[in-house]
Amino acid sequence: MTIKELDGLHDSDLLSVLYNTSGDTDWSIKLTIRCPNDSGYVPWDGKLLVLSVIDVASSNYSVWGVAGSETIDHVYPGVSATLREGTMKGRPIGAHFNFEFTIKFISGSILEVICQDIQVEIMP
């Protein structure tokens, strides 16, 4: 999975966000998403997806309440300097993270993530 492939989530409805912090490591965030019929990424057109962000090193979710559903506006690479600074202590001793990205929502809500892996599951 690449950040570029996540462009297909534009205009998708966010149905839920689940943080899994049950272990000492490998925390994850799962977003349940309904893609529009014209997502721009044919395999996801009209599908229900679970986007799993795995082994989260750092995350920031700023939420603005809206009337009606929440919709993804854009997914782009990178996070704020403030979020990145939180992971800097581990980097000199060899810690590295494969993904840094931000999801911006129509409401103005923002989800920033630094993690090891991203997986997308198409639900039946």
N, C-alpha and C positions, 0 to 999 in steps of 0.2 A: 504494500500500500504506500502511496506517495501523497504528499499534501496536494499536488496538482490534481490527483484523482478525486479529492474531496470537493473540488469545484462543482461536481455534479450534485452536491447537496443544496445548492442555491435554490431558494424558494421552497425548500422542504419544511414540513411542519415538525416541530419538536414536540413529542408526546410525553417524554419523561427523561429525567436524569437520575441515575443511581450511582452513589459513591459507595465503593466496597472498601472498607478500612478494617476488615476482620482479621487480617494477619499483621505480623510485624513488618513485612515487606510486601512487595508486589501489589500495592494498592491500585485500584482501577476505577475508571469512570465509564459508565455505559449510558449512551444516549439512544433512546428509541425514537426513530425518525420515519415519517411517511413522505416519500418522494413524490413529486408531481409526475404526471404522465409524460412530460417533456423536460426531464431533468437535465438533458445534455449529456448524460452518460447512460446509454441504452440499457445496460444490464440492471440499472436501478429504476428505470421508468415505472412509476406507479407502485413501487414496492415498499414494503415495510422493512426497515433495516435496524440492526443494532450495531452502532459504532462503539467499539470497545477501545478505550485508551488504557494501555497496560503498563504497569510498573511506573506509576506517576512519581516523578521527582518533585514537581511543584505545580500548583494549579491555583488560579484565581477566578472566581465566578461572581461577577457583579450582575445582579438581577434587578430588572425593572418590571413590575407587574403590568400586565396588559389585559384588556377585555378581549376575550377570544383566544385563539391559538397563538403560540409563539412560532415565528418563522425564521429560518436561517437566511441571512442576507448574504454573507460572504465568509469563506474560509481562506485565510492567508497565512503564509509562513511567518514565523517570528513571534516574539512576545515582548512585553514592555521591559525596559531596563530594570525596573524595580523587581519584577518576577525573576528575571535572569540572575540578578545579584544574589538572590537567595540560594542559588545552586553553586555559586562560585567557590565556596569553601571546599567542596569536594573535588573540584576539577584539578587542582595541583597534585592530588594523590591518585589521579587516573580515572576518576569518574567521568563518564561521557554519556550523552543522551542523544538518541537518534532523531527525535522529533521535537520541534518547537513550533507551535501554531496557535492561532487565535481564531475563534468563531465569533463573528459579529451577528447579532440578531436584529430583526426589524425594530423591536421595542427599544433598542439601545443597550440591551444586556450584552455582556461580553464574557466569553469563557476562554481563558488562556491556559495552555498546557505545555509542560515539558515532560517528556516520557520516553520510554524505551521502544514501545511498539504500538501500532494501530492495527486493528482488525475490523472488518465489516462482515456481518452475517446477514444474508438475505433470509427473512423469515417466510414461512409458508403462508 
